[in-house]
Amino acid sequence: MQDFRALHKFLEEMNQSFQMHDQDRSGSLDSNETHAALTQAGFRLEQPAFIEMMRAFDPERKGKISYAPYIAMTLFLRCAANAFQAFDAGRTGRVDLDFSQFIYAASNCR
């Protein structure tokens, strides 16, 4: 039950983040709005990683994402952050993975 509550709280926070950054009330975020929303939500991505995230969650290459892909993106980032932290015992921000560990981490982010 606690996992459900934590997920519900996370989704509420991401909803608020989306609504706050959808400045033109179009129902979608352009890349600048998306980057600002993700940063405000605590996801610090370097530009190359952010560009790839936008490509992955904006398959039509419109340069913006709607609510559902935004939520999917934040859920993926949350999962990736959790998987990364599992391997970053020293909290250095760097990990060294062998192929099996990488597959394990990636498989948990589907």
N, C-alpha and C positions, 0 to 999 in steps of 0.2 A: 504494500500500500504506500510505503514511503517513496518508492521509486516512481509510482504514478504521480504522487504529489510534486515531486521534484521535476518530473517531466511537464506537468501542468503549469507549474510556476515558470519554467523555462519558456514554454510556448507563449504564455501570457506576456513575458518580457520581450520576446521576439516580435509578438504582435504589436506591442506598444512601440517598439523600435521602428518597425515597418511604417506604422501610421505616422509617427513623428517625422520620419524622413521622406515620406511621400508628399513633398511640399506642394505639388500642383494637384493633388488629390486625383491622380489619373488611375490609381489602382496598380501602379507599377513603379519601380525604382530604376532610374538610369544608373549608369556605372558610378557616377560621383555620389549619388544618394545611397547606393548600395554600399560603397566603401565607407561612407560616413556612418551608416547604420551598423555595419559590422564592427567598426572601430568602437563605436559607442557601446556595443554589446560585449566588448572585451576581446574581440578577435583581432590580433595584430598581424596583418599579412603584408609581406613585401609586395611591391608592384607586380613582379612576374607571377607570383602565386595567386594574387588577386585576379589578374587577367585570365589565368587558366581556370579559376573558379567561375568567372563570368562565362567563359566559353562552355564549360561543362553544364551550367545551369541555364544558359541562354542558347539552346541549340539552334534557334532560328536566326541568331546573330543580329538581333534587333538593337542591342546595346542597352537593354533593360530587362528586368525580370518582374513578374507578377508575384502576388502573395504566396501562392503554393510553392513555386520554385525557390523563393526566398526562405521559406520555412524549411524546405528540403536542404538548402544550402547550410543553414544554421545548424540543423540536426547533424549533417555530415561533419561540419566543423567541430561541433561538440564531441561527437564520437571520435574524430581524429585527435582532438586534444586529449581526450581520456586515454586513447591508445598510446599516444606519444608519451604522456606522463607515466604510464606503466613501465616504459623503458628508460625514462629519464630519472633514475633513482636519486641522482645527485642534484637534480633541478638546475642543470647547467644550460638547458635549452638546446642541447645537442645529444644525439643518440647514435650508436653504432649497432646496426642490425645485420644479421646474416639473412639469407634469403627466406628461410623458414620463419624467422621472426617477422620479417616484412609481410609475408603472406598471412601470418596470424593477425597482425595489426590491421592489414587492409581488409581481411575477411570480416572483421568486427565492425567495419564501417559501411556495410551495405544496407 
